[in-house]
Amino acid sequence: MPTRYPLVMKTLAGAALASTLLTGCGGSSGKAGAASPTPTVAATAPADVTGATAEIKRNWAGLFDYKNTDPKRIDLLQDGAKLKAAGAFKDDPHPKPLAARVTTVTFTSATSADVTYDLLQNGATLLPGAKGVAVYVDGMWKVSKVTFCQLLALGNAGKPVPGCA
């Protein structure tokens, strides 16, 4: 990994955190003392929000778990086989212990969700409050190709990443 990588990640992490703070501000339209409505599943969410959220968290963590074998990791990624064939996955005899911890999942449709996560390396937060997308493909919630390619581009000093064009 280039020596500039941590500096780039810290710069981007600061921007991501600022963006999170700015977009997270909003008012409340609820009236004091009003009864809370019964929760319902919106048309913009999967039928089992709790199960889908748990699967997204599990699969997001699994993609970044360097102990997982390539076939297992590829299954957790949208178009994973195509990205592998194009060379996006590098064979590395000394995998970097990266991890992802999902902090927020917001469903934008029954098959897509905005995901906020922290990217960690050796337990230290490399990229806090990162934004990504999970997609429901082939009966499974996966990390989107766009999210994966954005992360690869960060680690590749902005150079094109095979399979991501």
Contact map, one row per residue, 1 for C-alpha under 8 A:
111010000000000000000000000000000000000000000000000000000000000000000000000000000000000000000000000000000000000000000000000000000000000000000000000000000010000000000
111110000000000000000000000000000000000000000000000000000000000000000000000000000000000000000000000000000000000000000000000000000000000000000000000000000010000000000
111111000000000000000000000000000000000000000000000000000000000000000000000000000000000000000000000000000000000000000000000000000000000000000000000000000000000000000
011111110000000000000000000000000000000000000000000000000000000000000000000000000000000000000000000000000000000000000000000000000000000000000000000000000000000000000
111111111000000000000000000000000000000000000000000000000000000000000000000000000000000000000000000000000000000000000000000000000000000000000000000000000110100000000
001111111100000000000000000000000000000000000000000000000000000000000000000000000000000000000000000000000000000000000000000001000000000000000000000000000000000000000
000111111110000000000000000000000000000000000000000000000000000000000000000000000000000000000000000000000000000000000000000000000000000000000000000000000000000000000
000111111111000000000000000000000000000000000000000000000000000000000000000000000000000000000000000000000000000000000000000000000000000000000000000000000100000000000
000011111111100000000000000000000000000000000000000000000000000000000000000000000000000000000000000000000000000000000000000001100000000000000000000000000100000000000
000001111111110000000000000000000000000000000000000000000000000000000000000000000000000000000000000000000000000000000000000001100000000000000000000000000000000000000
000000111111111000000000000000000000000000000000000000000000000000000000000000000000000000000000000000000000000000000000000000000000000000000000000000000000000000000
000000011111111100000000000000000000000000000000000000000000000000000000000000000000000000000000000000000000000000000000000000100000000000000000000000000000000000000
000000001111111110000000000000000000000000000000000000000000000000000000000000000000000000000000000000000000000000000000000001111100000000000000000000000000000000000
000000000111111111000000000000000000000000000000000000000000000000000000000000000000000000000000000000000000000000000000000000010000000000000000000000000000000000000
000000000011111111100000000000000000000000000000000000000000000000000000000000000000000000000000000000000000000000000000000000000000000000000000000000000000000000000
000000000001111111110000000000000000000000000000000000000000000000000000000000000000000000000000000000000000000000000000000000011110000000000000000000000000000000000
000000000000111111111000000000000000000000000000000000000000000000000000000000000000000000000000000000000000000000000000000000011100000000000000000000000000000000000
000000000000011111111100000000000000000000000000000000000000000000000000000000000000000000000000000000000000000000000000000000000000000000000000000000000000000000000
000000000000001111111110000000000000000000000000000000000000000000000000000000000000000000000000000000000000000000000000000000000000000000000000000000000000000000000
000000000000000111111111000000000000000000000000000000000000000000000000000000000000000000000000000000000000000000000000000000001000000000000000000000000000000000000
000000000000000011111111100000000000000000000000000000000000000000000000000000000000000000000000000000000000000000000000000000000000000000000000000000000000000000000
000000000000000001111111100000000000000000000000000000000000000000000000000000000000000000000000000000000000000000000000000000000000000000000000000000000000000000000
000000000000000000111111110000000000000000000000000000000000000000000000000000000000000000000000000000000000000000000000000000000000000000000000000000000000000000000
000000000000000000011111110000000000000000000000000000000000000000000000000000000000000000000000000000000000000000000000000000000000000000000000000000000000000000000
000000000000000000001111111000000000000000000000000000000000000000000000000000000000000000000000000000000000000000000000000000000000000000000000000000000000000000000
000000000000000000000011111100000000000000000000000000000000000000000000000000000000000000000000000000000000000000000000000000000000000000000000000000000000000000000
000000000000000000000000111110000000000000000000000000000000000000000000000000000000000000000000000000000000000000000000000000000000000000000000000000000000000000000
000000000000000000000000011111000000000000000000000000000000000000000000000000000000000000000000000000000000000000000000000000000000000000000000000000000000000000000
000000000000000000000000001111100000000000000000000000000000000000000000000000000000000000000000000000000000000000000000000000000000000000000000000000000000000000000
000000000000000000000000000111110100000000000000000000000000000000000000000000000000000000000000000000000000000000000000000000000000000000000000000000000000000000000
000000000000000000000000000011111100000000000000000000000000000000000000000000000000000000000000000000000000000000000000000000000000000000000000000000000000000000000
000000000000000000000000000001111100000000000000000000000000000000000000000000000000000000000000000000000000000000000000000000000000000000000000000000000000000000000
000000000000000000000000000000111110000000000000000000000000000000000000000000000000000000000000000000000000000000000000000000000000000000000000000000000000000000000
000000000000000000000000000001111111000000000000000000000000000000000000000000000000000000000000000000000000000000000000000000000000000000000000000000000000000000000
000000000000000000000000000000001111100000000000000000000000000000000000000000000000000000000000000000000000000000000000000000000000000000000000000000000000000000000
000000000000000000000000000000000111110000000000000000000000000000000000000000000000000000000000000000000000000000000000000000000000000000000000000000000000000000000
000000000000000000000000000000000011111000000000000000000000000000000000000000000000000000000000000000000000000000000000000000000000000000000000000000000000000000000
000000000000000000000000000000000001111100000000000000000000000000000000000000000000000000000000000000000000000000000000000000000000000000000000000000000000000000000
000000000000000000000000000000000000111110000000000000000000000000000000000000000000000000000000000000000000000000000000000000000000000000000000000000000000000000000
000000000000000000000000000000000000011111000000000000000000000000000000000000000000000000000000000000000000000000000000000000000000000000000000000000000000000000000
000000000000000000000000000000000000001111101110100000000000000000000000000000000000000000000000000000000000000000000000000000000000000000000000000000000000000000000
000000000000000000000000000000000000000111111000000000000000000000000000000000000000000000000000000000000000000000000000000000000000000000000000000000000000000000000
000000000000000000000000000000000000000011111100000000000000000000000000000000000000000000000000000000000000110000000000000000000000000000000000000000000000000000000
000000000000000000000000000000000000000001111100000000000000000000000000000000000000000000000000000000000011110000000000000000000000000000000000000000000000000000000
000000000000000000000000000000000000000011111110100000000000000000000000000000000000000000000000000000000011111000000000000000000000000000000000000000000000000000000
000000000000000000000000000000000000000010111111100100000000000000000000000000000000000000000000000000000010111000000000000000000000000000000000000000000000000000000
000000000000000000000000000000000000000010001111100000000000000000000000000000000000000000000000000000000000010000000000000000000000000000000000000000000000000000000
000000000000000000000000000000000000000000000111111100000000000000000000000000000000000000000000000000000000000000000000000000000000000000000000000000000000000000000
000000000000000000000000000000000000000010001111111110000000000000000000000000000000000000000000000000000000000000000000000000000000000000000000000000000000000000000
000000000000000000000000000000000000000000000001111111000000000000000000000000000000000000000000000000000000000000000000000000000000000000000000000000000000000000000
000000000000000000000000000000000000000000000001111111100000000000000000000000000000000000000000000000000000000000000000000000000000000000000000000000000000000000000
000000000000000000000000000000000000000000000101111111110000000000000000000000000000000000000000000000000000000000000000000000000000000000001000000000000000000000000
000000000000000000000000000000000000000000000000111111111000000000000000000000000000000000000000000000001000000000000000000000000000000000000000000000000000000000000
000000000000000000000000000000000000000000000000011111111100000000000000000000000000000000000000000000000000000000000000000000000000000000000000000000000000000000000
000000000000000000000000000000000000000000000000001111111110000000000000000000000000000000000000000000000000000000000000000000000000000000001000000000000000000000000
000000000000000000000000000000000000000000000000000111111111000000000000000000000000000000000000000000000000000000000000000000000000010000001110000000000000000000000
000000000000000000000000000000000000000000000000000011111111100000000000000000000000000000000000000011000000000000000000000000000000000000000000000000000000000000000
000000000000000000000000000000000000000000000000000001111111110000000000000000000000000000000000000000000000000000000000000000000000000000000000000000000000000000000
000000000000000000000000000000000000000000000000000000111111111000000000000100000000000000000000000000000000000000000000000000000000000000001110000000000000000000000
000000000000000000000000000000000000000000000000000000011111111100000000000100000000000000000000000111000000000000000000000000000000000000000110000000000000000000000
000000000000000000000000000000000000000000000000000000001111111110000000000000000000000000000000001111000000000000000000000000000000000000000000000000000000000000000
000000000000000000000000000000000000000000000000000000000111111110010000100100000000000000000000000000000000000000000000000000000000000000000000000000000000000000000
000000000000000000000000000000000000000000000000000000000011111111010000110110000000000000000000000000000000000000000000000000000000000000000010000000000000000000000
000000000000000000000000000000000000000000000000000000000001111111000000100000000000000000000000011100000000000000000000000000000000000000000000000000000000000000000
000000000000000000000000000000000000000000000000000000000000111111110000000000000000000000000000111000000000000000000000000000000000000000000000000000000000000000000
000000000000000000000000000000000000000000000000000000000000001111111000000000000000000000000011110000000000000000000000000000000000000000000000000000000000000000000
000000000000000000000000000000000000000000000000000000000000000011111000000000000000000000000000000000000000000000000000000000000000000000000000000000000000000000000
000000000000000000000000000000000000000000000000000000000000011011111101100000000000000000000000000000000000000000000000000000000000000000000000000000000000000000000
000000000000000000000000000000000000000000000000000000000000000001111111100000000000000000000000000000000000000000000000000000000000000000000000000000000000000000000
000000000000000000000000000000000000000000000000000000000000000000011111110000000000000000000000000000000000000000000000000000000000000000000000000000000000000000000
000000000000000000000000000000000000000000000000000000000000000000001111111000000000000000000000000000000000000000000000000000000000000000000000000000000000000000000
000000000000000000000000000000000000000000000000000000000000000000011111111100000000000000000000000000000000000000000000000000000000000000000000000000000000000000000
000000000000000000000000000000000000000000000000000000000000011100011111111110000000000000000000000000000000000000000000000000000000000000000000000000000000000000000
000000000000000000000000000000000000000000000000000000000000001000000111111110011001000000000000000000000000000000000000000000000000000000000000000000000000000000000
000000000000000000000000000000000000000000000000000000000000000000000011111111011000000000000000000000000000000000000000000000000000000000000100000000000000000000000
000000000000000000000000000000000000000000000000000000000011011000000001111111010000000000000000000000000000000000000000000000000000000000001110000000000000000000000
000000000000000000000000000000000000000000000000000000000000001000000000111111110000000000000000000000000000000000000000000000000000000000000111100100000000000000000
000000000000000000000000000000000000000000000000000000000000000000000000001111110000000000000000000000000000000000000000000000000000001010000111100000000000000000000
000000000000000000000000000000000000000000000000000000000000000000000000000011111110000000000000000000000000000000000000000000000000000000000000100000000000000000000
000000000000000000000000000000000000000000000000000000000000000000000000011111111111000000000000000000000000000000000000000000000000000000000000100000000000000000000
000000000000000000000000000000000000000000000000000000000000000000000000011000111111100000000000000000000000000000000000000000000000000000000000000000000000000000000
000000000000000000000000000000000000000000000000000000000000000000000000000000111111110000000000000000000000000000000000000000000000000000000000000000000000000000100
000000000000000000000000000000000000000000000000000000000000000000000000000000111111111110000000000000000000000000000000000000000000000000000000000000000000000001110
000000000000000000000000000000000000000000000000000000000000000000000000010000011111111110000000000000000000000000000000000000000000000000000000000000000000000000000
000000000000000000000000000000000000000000000000000000000000000000000000000000001111111100000000000000000000000000000000000000000000000000000000000000000000000000000
000000000000000000000000000000000000000000000000000000000000000000000000000000000111111100000000000000000000000000000000000000000000000000000000000000000000000001100
000000000000000000000000000000000000000000000000000000000000000000000000000000000011111111000000000000000000000000000000000000000000000000000000000000000000000001100
000000000000000000000000000000000000000000000000000000000000000000000000000000000011111111000000000000000000000000000000000000000000000000000000000000000000000011110
000000000000000000000000000000000000000000000000000000000000000000000000000000000011001111100000000000000000000000000000000000000000000000000000000000000000000000000
000000000000000000000000000000000000000000000000000000000000000000000000000000000000001111110000000000000000000000000000000000000000000000000000000000000000000000000
000000000000000000000000000000000000000000000000000000000000000000000000000000000000000011111000000000000000000000000000000000000000000000000000000000000000000000000
000000000000000000000000000000000000000000000000000000000000000000000000000000000000000001111110000000000000000000000000000000000000000000000000000000000000000000000
000000000000000000000000000000000000000000000000000000000000000000000000000000000000000000111110000000000000000000000000000000000000000000000000000000000000000000000
000000000000000000000000000000000000000000000000000000000000000000000000000000000000000000011111000000000000000000000000000000000000000000000000000000000000000000000
000000000000000000000000000000000000000000000000000000000000000001000000000000000000000000011111100000000000000000000000000000000000000000000000000000000000000000000
000000000000000000000000000000000000000000000000000000000000000001000000000000000000000000000111110000000000000000000000100000000000000000000000000000000000000000000
000000000000000000000000000000000000000000000000000000000000000011000000000000000000000000000011111000000000000000000000110000000000000000000000000000000000000000000
000000000000000000000000000000000000000000000000000000000000000111000000000000000000000000000001111100000000000000000011110000000000000000000000000000000000000000000
000000000000000000000000000000000000000000000000000000000000100110000000000000000000000000000000111110000000000000000011101000000000000000000000000000000000000000000
000000000000000000000000000000000000000000000000000000000001100100000000000000000000000000000000011111000000000000001111000000000000000000000000000000000000000000000
000000000000000000000000000000000000000000000000000000001001100000000000000000000000000000000000001111100000000000001111000000000000000000000000000000000000000000000
000000000000000000000000000000000000000000000000000000001001100000000000000000000000000000000000000111111000000000111100000000000000000000000000000000000000000000000
000000000000000000000000000000000000000000000000000000000000000000000000000000000000000000000000000011111000000000111100000000000000000000000000000000000000000000000
000000000000000000000000000000000000000000000000000000000000000000000000000000000000000000000000000001111100000000111000000000000000000000000000000000000000000000000
000000000000000000000000000000000000000000000000000010000000000000000000000000000000000000000000000001111110000011110000000000000000000000000000000000000000000000000
000000000000000000000000000000000000000000000000000000000000000000000000000000000000000000000000000000011111000011100000000000000000000000000000000000000000000000000
000000000000000000000000000000000000000000011100000000000000000000000000000000000000000000000000000000001111110111000000000000000000000000000000000000000000000000000
000000000000000000000000000000000000000000011000000000000000000000000000000000000000000000000000000000000111111111000000000000000000000000000000000000000000000000000
000000000000000000000000000000000000000000111100000000000000000000000000000000000000000000000000000000000011111110000000000000000000000000000000000000000000000000000
000000000000000000000000000000000000000000111110000000000000000000000000000000000000000000000000000000000011111100000000000000000000000100000000000000000000000000000
000000000000000000000000000000000000000000001100000000000000000000000000000000000000000000000000000000000001111110000000000000000000001110000000000000000000000000000
000000000000000000000000000000000000000000000000000000000000000000000000000000000000000000000000000000000011111111000000000000000000111100000000000000000000000000000
000000000000000000000000000000000000000000000000000000000000000000000000000000000000000000000000000000001111101111100000000000000000111000000000000000000000000000000
000000000000000000000000000000000000000000000000000000000000000000000000000000000000000000000000000000001111000111110000000000000011110000000000000000000000000000000
000000000000000000000000000000000000000000000000000000000000000000000000000000000000000000000000000001111100000011111000000000000011110000000000000000000000000000000
000000000000000000000000000000000000000000000000000000000000000000000000000000000000000000000000000001111000000001111100000000001111000000000000000000000000000000000
000000000000000000000000000000000000000000000000000000000000000000000000000000000000000000000000000111110000000000111110000000011111000000000000000000000000000000000
000000000000000000000000000000000000000000000000000000000000000000000000000000000000000000000000000111100000000000011111000011111100000000000000000000000000000000000
000000000000000000000000000000000000000000000000000000000000000000000000000000000000000000000000011110000000000000001111100011110100000000000000000000000000000000000
000000000000000000000000000000000000000000000000000000000000000000000000000000000000000000000000011110000000000000000111111111100000000000000000000000000000000000000
000000000000000000000000000000000000000000000000000000000000000000000000000000000000000000000001111000000000000000000011111111000000000000000000000000000000000000000
000000000000000000000000000000000000000000000000000000000000000000000000000000000000000000000000110000000000000000000001111100000000000000000000000000000000000000000
000000000000000000000000000000000000000000000000000000000000000000000000000000000000000000000000001000000000000000000001111110000000000000000000000000000000000000000
000000000000000000000000000000000000000000000000000000000000000000000000000000000000000000000000000000000000000000000001111111000000000000000000000000000000000000000
000000000000000000000000000000000000000000000000000000000000000000000000000000000000000000000000000000000000000000000111101111110000000000000000000000000000000000000
000001001100100000000000000000000000000000000000000000000000000000000000000000000000000000000000000000000000000000000111100111110000000000000000000000000000000000000
000000001101100000000000000000000000000000000000000000000000000000000000000000000000000000000000000000000000000000000111000011111100000000000000000000000000000000000
000000000000110110000000000000000000000000000000000000000000000000000000000000000000000000000000000000000000000000001110000011111100000000000000000000000000000000000
000000000000100110010000000000000000000000000000000000000000000000000000000000000000000000000000000000000000000000011100000000111110000000000000000000000000000000000
000000000000100110000000000000000000000000000000000000000000000000000000000000000000000000000000000000000000000000011110000000111111000000000000000000000000000000000
000000000000000100000000000000000000000000000000000000000000000000000000000000000000000000000000000000000000000001111000000000001111100000000000000000000000000000000
000000000000000000000000000000000000000000000000000000000000000000000000000000000000000000000000000000000000000001111000000000000111110000000011001000000000000000000
000000000000000000000000000000000000000000000000000000000000000000000000000000000000000000000000000000000000000111100000000000000011111000000011011000000000000000000
000000000000000000000000000000000000000000000000000000010000000000000000000000000000000000000000000000000000000111100000000000000001111100001111000000000000000000000
000000000000000000000000000000000000000000000000000000000000000000000000000001000000000000000000000000000000001110000000000000000000111110001111000000000000000000000
000000000000000000000000000000000000000000000000000000000000000000000000000000000000000000000000000000000000011100000000000000000000011111111100000000000000000000000
000000000000000000000000000000000000000000000000000000000000000000000000000001000000000000000000000000000000001000000000000000000000001111111100000000000000000000000
000000000000000000000000000000000000000000000000000000000000000000000000000000000000000000000000000000000000000000000000000000000000000111110000000000000000000000000
000000000000000000000000000000000000000000000000000000000000000000000000000000000000000000000000000000000000000000000000000000000000000111111000000000000000000000000
000000000000000000000000000000000000000000000000000000000000000000000000000000000000000000000000000000000000000000000000000000000000000111111100000000000000000000000
000000000000000000000000000000000000000000000000000100110010000000000000000100000000000000000000000000000000000000000000000000000000011110111110000000000000000000000
000000000000000000000000000000000000000000000000000000010011000000000000001111000000000000000000000000000000000000000000000000000000011110011111000000000000000000000
000000000000000000000000000000000000000000000000000000010011001000000000000111000000000000000000000000000000000000000000000000000001111000001111101100000000000000000
000000000000000000000000000000000000000000000000000000000000000000000000000011000000000000000000000000000000000000000000000000000001111000000111111100000000000000000
000000000000000000000000000000000000000000000000000000000000000000000000000011110000000000000000000000000000000000000000000000000000000000000011111110000000000000010
000000000000000000000000000000000000000000000000000000000000000000000000000000000000000000000000000000000000000000000000000000000000100000000001111111000000000000010
000000000000000000000000000000000000000000000000000000000000000000000000000000000000000000000000000000000000000000000000000000000001100000000011111111100000000000000
000000000000000000000000000000000000000000000000000000000000000000000000000010000000000000000000000000000000000000000000000000000000000000000011111111110000000000000
000000000000000000000000000000000000000000000000000000000000000000000000000000000000000000000000000000000000000000000000000000000000000000000000111111111000000010010
000000000000000000000000000000000000000000000000000000000000000000000000000000000000000000000000000000000000000000000000000000000000000000000000011111111100000000000
000000000000000000000000000000000000000000000000000000000000000000000000000000000000000000000000000000000000000000000000000000000000000000000000001111111110000000000
000000000000000000000000000000000000000000000000000000000000000000000000000000000000000000000000000000000000000000000000000000000000000000000000000111111111000010000
000000000000000000000000000000000000000000000000000000000000000000000000000000000000000000000000000000000000000000000000000000000000000000000000000011111111111110000
000010011000000000000000000000000000000000000000000000000000000000000000000000000000000000000000000000000000000000000000000000000000000000000000000001111111110000000
110010000000000000000000000000000000000000000000000000000000000000000000000000000000000000000000000000000000000000000000000000000000000000000000000000111111110000000
000000000000000000000000000000000000000000000000000000000000000000000000000000000000000000000000000000000000000000000000000000000000000000000000000000011111111110000
000010000000000000000000000000000000000000000000000000000000000000000000000000000000000000000000000000000000000000000000000000000000000000000000000000001111111000000
000000000000000000000000000000000000000000000000000000000000000000000000000000000000000000000000000000000000000000000000000000000000000000000000000000001111111100000
000000000000000000000000000000000000000000000000000000000000000000000000000000000000000000000000000000000000000000000000000000000000000000000000000000001001111110000
000000000000000000000000000000000000000000000000000000000000000000000000000000000000000000000000000000000000000000000000000000000000000000000000000000001001011111011
000000000000000000000000000000000000000000000000000000000000000000000000000000000000000100000000000000000000000000000000000000000000000000000000000010011001001111111
000000000000000000000000000000000000000000000000000000000000000000000000000000000010011100000000000000000000000000000000000000000000000000000000000000000000000111111
000000000000000000000000000000000000000000000000000000000000000000000000000000000110011100000000000000000000000000000000000000000000000000000000000000000000000011111
000000000000000000000000000000000000000000000000000000000000000000000000000000000010000100000000000000000000000000000000000000000000000000000000110010000000000111111
000000000000000000000000000000000000000000000000000000000000000000000000000000000000000000000000000000000000000000000000000000000000000000000000000000000000000111111
